Amino acid sequence: MKKRVFDIIVILLIAIVLIILNQFDLLEKSARFLLIPILAFYYLGQYSERRFKK
């Protein structure tokens, strides 16, 4: 899998999760815990950078 394809898949996954959370009004309630997914995606980005390095 190429890095660009991996990035697109992750962006679509994030968008879908945010849309679902917005539909159930969970974004306002879980604002305290937004640091956890940000850290998870940071480490996922670090992994993809190492894995798909040219």
C-alpha positions as CSV (number, residue, x, y, z in Angstrom):
1,M,0.0,0.0,0.0
2,K,1.3,3.4,-0.9
3,K,1.5,6.3,1.5
4,R,-1.0,8.4,-0.4
5,V,-3.6,5.6,-0.4
6,F,-3.0,5.1,3.4
7,D,-3.4,8.8,4.0
8,I,-6.7,8.9,2.1
9,I,-8.1,5.9,3.9
10,V,-7.2,7.5,7.3
11,I,-8.7,10.8,6.4
12,L,-11.9,9.2,5.2
13,L,-12.1,7.1,8.4
14,I,-11.6,10.2,10.6
15,A,-14.4,12.0,8.6
16,I,-16.8,9.1,9.0
17,V,-16.2,8.9,12.7
18,L,-16.6,12.6,13.2
19,I,-19.9,12.6,11.2
20,I,-21.2,9.7,13.3
21,L,-20.2,11.4,16.6
22,N,-21.8,14.6,15.4
23,Q,-25.1,12.9,14.5
24,F,-25.3,11.5,18.1
25,D,-24.3,14.8,19.7
26,L,-21.3,13.2,21.3
27,L,-18.8,15.8,20.1
28,E,-19.9,18.3,22.7
29,K,-20.0,15.7,25.5
30,S,-16.6,14.2,24.7
31,A,-14.7,17.4,24.2
32,R,-12.6,16.6,27.3
33,F,-11.3,13.5,25.6
34,L,-10.2,14.9,22.3
35,L,-6.6,14.6,23.2
36,I,-6.7,10.8,23.1
37,P,-7.6,10.5,19.4
38,I,-5.2,13.3,18.5
39,L,-2.4,11.4,20.1
40,A,-3.5,8.1,18.5
41,F,-3.5,9.7,15.0
42,Y,-0.1,11.3,15.8
43,Y,1.4,7.9,16.5
44,L,-0.4,6.4,13.5
45,G,1.2,9.1,11.4
46,Q,4.6,8.3,12.8
47,Y,4.1,4.6,12.0
48,S,3.0,5.3,8.4
49,E,6.0,7.6,7.9
50,R,8.4,4.9,8.9
51,R,6.5,2.1,7.2
52,F,6.0,3.8,3.8
53,K,9.3,5.7,3.7
54,K,10.8,5.8,0.2
